Amino acid sequence: MLLGPESKKSKFYAGIEGGGTTWKCVFADQDCEIINSHSIPTDTPEKTLQRVVQFYESCQKEFGEISGIGVGSFGPANIDINSSNYGQITSTPKLGWSYFNVVKSLEKVFAAPVLFDTDVNVAARAEYEFGNASGLNNFAYVTVGTGIGVSVYMNGSVAQGDSHFESGHMLVPKHDADTNFDGVCQFHSGCLEGLASGPSIEKRWNQNPKNLPDDHIAWDIESYYLGILCMNLSLVYRPRRIILGGGVMNRKCLFEKIREQYSLMMASYVGQCGLLQDYITSAGLPEDSGVKGAVLLAQDASLQKS
């Protein structure tokens, strides 16, 4: 919801969801209410960030200065705040973006402090604060879109090892009807992202996935791979809920198909908390989880500075 100038409050925040296809930018107030928003097609880093800067400069002129900036970016990315390369996208297949530093680029323009995380981590936080993970200290959030990302919350905060998780690149057994497709990942043959991301569906069937009917075998193959992911997440982390978001999950028929695959594969080995339809479920903020989470990160940045 867009609000007018009369909604002015004392502090404003920039929340950015930097995706492989689109950069979503919102200008929000201290209650996380979105005042203005803008979507920018992902181009070269320089062109994309130039348009991001132009949007926020116009917002500042109309509403007031930004107190903090939060960025949830596609990866792999350096999210170690103590690293000299903090804010840098690393070995991405996205042309031109490898080793581009988003944080340093924004700090050159804005006086506001900047915090940086992965797009899936910030989306998971928004689901925890406002969405379908509310009240759950342990859950997994998955985004299925241009890539596949996974964030796991344990004991009320995001879990990570040496860096953020890259569960989207786990190796998976091929579906019986998919043996002639090698996937789209430039790094791994047969990884989940290469076989089940949005671009993989488009390449496999040579058409936009939106044009495929619900009864197309594409969705049986897709649900098979995502069922494997859900089973593996259940076995490794034992989350209380698995939330599936991202553009591919706008195909609603997938949820029941994934649950069926999960149930078949798990074979009653371990049970889940509650009903399966509540255990594997959709995002509560399907359009705004990324940007809302980025706004929360921007608020953290402002607090750290003060």
C-alpha positions in Angstrom: 0.0 0.0 0.0 1.4 3.4 -1.0 0.9 6.2 1.5 0.9 10.0 0.8 3.1 12.7 2.2 0.7 13.2 5.1 2.0 9.8 6.5 5.4 11.4 7.4 7.0 10.1 10.5 10.3 10.8 12.2 12.4 8.1 10.7 12.5 6.6 7.2 14.2 3.5 5.9 15.4 2.0 2.6 14.6 -1.7 2.1 16.1 -3.3 -1.0 15.6 -6.8 -2.3 18.3 -7.3 -4.9 17.2 -10.2 -7.1 18.7 -11.8 -10.2 15.8 -10.6 -12.3 14.5 -7.5 -10.4 15.6 -5.1 -7.7 12.7 -4.2 -5.5 13.1 -1.0 -3.5 10.8 0.4 -0.9 10.9 3.6 1.2 9.3 2.8 4.6 8.5 4.4 7.9 9.5 3.3 11.4 6.4 1.0 11.5 7.5 -0.8 8.3 4.7 0.8 6.4 5.7 1.2 2.8 5.4 4.8 1.7 6.8 4.4 -1.8 8.1 1.5 -3.9 9.9 0.9 -7.2 11.0 -2.2 -9.2 14.1 -2.1 -11.3 15.0 -4.8 -13.9 18.4 -6.2 -13.0 21.0 -4.9 -15.4 24.7 -4.3 -15.0 25.7 -3.4 -11.4 26.4 0.2 -12.4 23.1 0.8 -14.2 21.1 -1.0 -11.6 22.6 0.8 -8.6 22.3 4.1 -10.5 18.5 3.6 -10.7 18.3 2.5 -7.1 20.1 5.7 -6.0 17.8 7.9 -8.2 14.7 6.4 -6.6 15.9 7.0 -3.0 17.2 10.4 -3.7 13.7 11.4 -5.0 12.2 9.8 -1.9 14.4 11.8 0.4 13.5 15.1 -1.4 9.8 14.4 -1.0 9.6 12.7 2.5 12.9 13.1 4.5 16.3 11.7 5.0 16.9 7.9 5.2 18.0 6.7 8.7 19.2 3.3 7.5 19.5 1.1 4.5 19.0 -2.7 4.4 19.9 -4.9 1.4 18.8 -8.5 0.9 20.8 -9.7 -2.1 21.0 -12.7 -4.3 24.2 -14.6 -3.8 26.6 -16.1 -3.1 27.5 -13.1 -1.1 29.9 -11.9 1.7 27.7 -11.3 4.7 30.5 -11.2 7.3 30.3 -7.7 8.7 33.9 -8.0 10.0 35.3 -8.7 6.5 36.9 -6.0 4.4 34.8 -7.3 1.5 31.5 -7.2 3.4 28.6 -6.5 1.0 30.3 -8.1 -1.9 28.5 -10.5 -4.3 30.9 -13.3 -5.0 30.9 -16.2 -7.5 27.5 -15.6 -9.1 26.7 -16.7 -12.6 24.9 -13.4 -13.1 27.0 -11.6 -15.8 29.0 -8.7 -14.5 28.0 -9.0 -10.8 30.8 -11.2 -9.6 32.8 -9.4 -6.8 30.7 -6.3 -7.1 30.4 -4.6 -3.7 26.8 -3.4 -3.1 27.5 -1.9 0.4 30.5 0.2 -0.7 28.5 1.5 -3.7 25.7 2.7 -1.6 27.9 4.2 1.1 29.6 6.4 -1.5 26.2 8.1 -2.0 24.2 8.0 1.2 25.2 9.1 4.7 22.9 6.5 6.2 24.5 3.2 7.5 24.0 0.1 5.4 23.6 -3.5 6.4 23.7 -6.4 4.0 22.4 -10.0 4.0 21.0 -12.6 1.6 17.6 -12.1 0.1 16.3 -15.3 1.6 17.6 -14.5 5.1 15.8 -11.1 5.1 12.6 -12.7 3.7 12.7 -15.4 6.5 13.0 -12.7 9.1 9.9 -10.9 7.7 8.0 -14.2 7.8 9.1 -14.6 11.4 8.1 -11.1 12.4 4.9 -10.6 10.3 4.1 -13.8 8.3 3.6 -17.5 8.4 6.5 -18.2 10.8 5.1 -15.9 13.5 5.6 -17.5 16.9 7.9 -20.3 15.5 11.5 -20.3 16.8 12.5 -23.1 14.4 11.5 -23.0 10.7 12.9 -23.1 7.2 12.1 -20.6 4.5 12.7 -21.4 0.9 12.6 -19.1 -2.1 12.1 -20.7 -5.6 12.6 -18.2 -8.4 15.6 -17.2 -10.5 17.6 -19.3 -8.0 16.7 -21.4 -5.0 17.7 -20.1 -1.6 17.2 -21.5 1.9 17.2 -19.8 5.3 16.8 -21.7 8.5 15.8 -20.2 11.8 16.9 -22.0 15.0 16.1 -20.7 18.5 14.6 -17.5 17.0 17.5 -16.4 14.8 18.9 -17.2 11.5 21.4 -20.1 11.5 24.6 -20.1 9.5 28.0 -21.7 9.4 31.1 -20.1 8.0 28.7 -18.0 5.8 25.1 -18.3 4.6 23.7 -21.6 3.6 23.7 -22.7 -0.1 21.2 -25.5 0.2 19.9 -24.7 -3.3 23.0 -26.3 -4.7 22.5 -29.7 -3.1 22.8 -32.6 -5.5 19.5 -34.5 -6.1 18.6 -37.7 -8.0 17.0 -37.1 -11.4 13.3 -37.6 -12.0 12.7 -40.5 -14.3 11.3 -38.2 -17.0 14.2 -35.8 -16.7 17.2 -37.8 -17.5 18.0 -35.9 -20.7 18.1 -32.5 -19.0 21.4 -31.4 -17.4 20.1 -28.3 -15.7 21.1 -24.6 -15.9 23.6 -24.3 -13.1 27.0 -23.2 -14.5 28.8 -24.7 -11.5 27.1 -28.1 -10.9 25.4 -30.7 -13.0 22.4 -32.1 -11.3 22.0 -29.6 -8.4 18.6 -28.5 -7.1 18.8 -24.9 -8.4 19.9 -26.1 -11.8 17.0 -28.5 -12.1 14.2 -26.7 -10.3 14.7 -22.9 -10.5 12.5 -20.8 -12.7 15.1 -20.6 -15.5 15.4 -24.4 -15.5 11.7 -24.9 -16.1 11.8 -22.4 -18.9 14.8 -24.0 -20.6 13.6 -27.5 -20.2 10.2 -26.8 -21.9 11.4 -23.9 -24.1 8.7 -21.6 -22.9 7.7 -19.3 -20.0 6.5 -21.5 -17.1 3.5 -19.2 -16.7 2.2 -20.7 -20.0 2.3 -24.3 -18.8 -1.1 -25.7 -17.6 -1.4 -27.2 -14.2 -1.7 -30.7 -15.6 1.7 -30.4 -17.5 4.3 -32.9 -16.4 6.6 -29.9 -15.6 4.9 -29.5 -12.3 5.2 -33.2 -11.4 9.0 -32.9 -12.1 9.2 -29.7 -10.1 7.3 -31.1 -7.1 9.6 -34.1 -7.1 12.7 -32.0 -6.7 11.1 -29.6 -4.1 9.8 -32.7 -2.3 13.4 -33.9 -2.0 14.4 -30.5 -0.6 11.7 -30.5 2.0 12.6 -34.0 3.1 16.3 -33.1 3.4 15.4 -30.0 5.4 13.2 -32.0 7.7 15.9 -34.6 8.3 18.8 -32.2 8.8 17.1 -29.4 10.7 13.8 -30.8 12.0 12.0 -27.4 11.5 8.5 -26.8 12.9 7.5 -25.5 9.5 8.8 -25.2 5.9 7.6 -22.1 4.1 7.9 -22.0 0.3 8.0 -18.6 -1.4 9.3 -17.0 -4.6 7.9 -16.6 -8.1 7.7 -20.3 -9.0 5.5 -21.0 -5.9 2.8 -18.7 -7.3 1.8 -21.9 -9.1 -0.6 -23.0 -6.4 -1.0 -26.6 -7.6 2.6 -27.2 -6.6 1.9 -27.2 -2.9 -0.3 -30.3 -2.8 2.0 -32.1 -5.3 5.1 -31.3 -3.1 3.3 -32.6 0.0 2.4 -35.8 -1.8 6.1 -36.3 -2.9 7.3 -35.5 0.6 5.0 -38.0 2.2 5.9 -40.7 -0.3 9.7 -40.1 0.1 9.6 -39.8 3.9 7.6 -43.0 4.1 6.5 -42.2 7.7 10.1 -42.3 8.9 9.7 -39.1 11.0 6.5 -37.1 11.6 6.1 -33.4 11.4 4.4 -31.0 13.8 0.7 -30.8 13.0 -0.9 -31.3 9.7 1.2 -31.6 6.5 -0.7 -28.7 4.9 0.4 -26.6 7.8 4.0 -28.0 7.8 4.7 -27.3 4.1 3.0 -24.1 3.4 3.1 -20.8 1.5 4.6 -17.5 2.6 2.4 -15.1 4.6 4.0 -12.1 2.7 4.4 -13.5 -0.8 5.1 -10.2 -2.4 6.7 -8.2 0.4 8.7 -10.6 2.6 12.0 -9.6 0.9 11.5 -5.9 1.1 9.9 -6.0 4.6 12.8 -8.0 5.8 15.2 -5.5 4.3 13.4 -2.7 6.1 14.0 -4.5 9.4 17.6 -4.8 8.5 17.7 -1.0 7.7 16.3 -0.4 11.2 19.1 -2.5 12.7 21.6 -0.4 10.8 20.2 2.8 12.2 20.3 1.4 15.8 23.9 0.2 15.4 24.9 3.7 14.3 23.2 5.4 17.2 
